[in-house]
Amino acid sequence: PEAVAAAMADGLVALAGDPDQWARLGAGRALLMIHGTNSRTHTAFGGLPRPFVELMHERYAGRVFAFDHPTLTHTPRQNVEWLLANVPAGLSLDVDIICHSRGGLVSRVISEKLAELAPEGRDRTIRVRRLVFVGTPNAGTRLADEACIGDYIDTATNLLDALPTNGATDAIGYLLTAVKLVATGLWSSLAGLQSMRPGGPFGAWLNAGARGADVRYFALASNYTPREPRLAQLVADRLMDRVFKQVRNDMVVPTDGVYDANGSGYFPITDQLVLGAADGVAHTQFFQYPRSTAQIAAWLAS
């Protein structure tokens, strides 16, 4: 498991110049892990429990790898173009994917849009069999809208002291990044963030067209409600009212947007698990929660 985790943390950079490793990944079904915004493989998936990592290592015969990619300055389409440029010519990959947050948009480009990415990938094949979306903004998130970030910063600042430590990493990182971007006037110029803006051009491109590829989609979402009464009231009064406008969410992504109809022929996703108030799972806590990993393992075995 430690070797698998290290390989995942290295991402594709270590593979780019190693045809033998690529050939090994192409020798059978592989598992691809794709992280979300302002994250890396080791931070996004480092909380996966050891038994789950061992199970994936056994099930995929060690063919487990990850895609570390820039999330703020590049669109998901640009991320995939880089990926295809570094996959050896003539290689065919057969993969299942576990993706978190914005990583789901990268995964959808791989699954749905490869035929449109020319000239990259014309002599390479990546076939996605199963794709598990975990907290993915398939319909966007208001946190990618500059008009909302001020309210989010104000609200999150008031929540930081009360947030559970193991669930705050992404929220704090997002907050600090947002403060810097707003302060320096760079927010609207970052294509990676803009790709998650509801109604934006990237979403319009991604969520258009009929279903084509033969792939199974699964969705894991959360309607987060803190268990601590004071924190629950803060979230209800400020985050829900001012930022998400009473839309169910996991503190970063709208719950229904992970799986609901969005204009794409691949949606809605009927194979879904929505965690509720009793679960208490925020956007960054999915992979530490036993119910989540058990469901992911079951989906990948179906």
C-alpha positions, 0 to 999 in steps of 0.5 A: 500500500505504501508503494501504491500511495507513493506512485499515486503521489508522483502522478503522471510526471514520473510516467511521462518518460517511462514507456515500460510503466505505460506498457504495464498500465496498458496491460489490463484494466487500470485505476486512475485517480484525479484530484480537485481544485487547489489540491494534489494527489497525496492531499486529495487521496491521502486519507483513503483507509489502508484496507481500501488501498490494498483492495484497489491494489489487488483488484487492479493488479497494481495498475493504480496511477494518478494525474497531478495537474494544474487546477487554477491556470488551466482548463480541464480541457488543457489538462487532458491535452497535456495528458494525451501529449504525454501518453506514448503514441499507439498506447491503449488504456482501459481505465476506471476513474475515481475523481474528486471535485474539479477532477470530475470535469477533467475525467469527463473530458477524457470520457466524453470529449477525446474525439474533439481534442485534435491533434492530441490523442489521435493515435492514443486510446483511453477508454473509461469503463466506470467513473465515480464522481465524488463531490464534482461540480458537474453543474458548476459552483457559485464559488467560481463566480467572483460576485460570490467570493466576498460573501464566501470569504466573510462566511468561511472566516467565521466558520474556521474556528468551529470547522472539524480539523480533518474536514477543513483543509480544502476549505481553508486552502480555497479561502486563502487562495481566494483572498490572494486572487481577489486582492491582486485582481487575478480572479477572472483571469484564471481559466481553471477556476472559470471552468467551474462557473455556472453558465460559463463557456466551459460548462456549456461546452462540456454539458452539451451533446448526446450520450456517446461512449459506453461508460457507467457513471456513479455519483457520491454527493453530500448535503452537509449539516454540521453536528455541532448546533452553533456551527449548524446555525452559522452554516444555515444563516450565512453559508446557505442564505448568502452564498448558496441561496438555500441550495443543498451543498457540501460547503463547496459544491451544490449537492444536486449538481453532482448528479442531476440533469445538466443538458448532457446526454450522460446525465442525470446519474441514477447510480448515486449515494447522497450523504445527509445530515446524519453522515456529517461529511463536508467536501473534503471528508468523503474519502475518510468516511467508511460508507463512502469507500465501501460504496466506491468499492462496490460500484467499481466491482459492479 
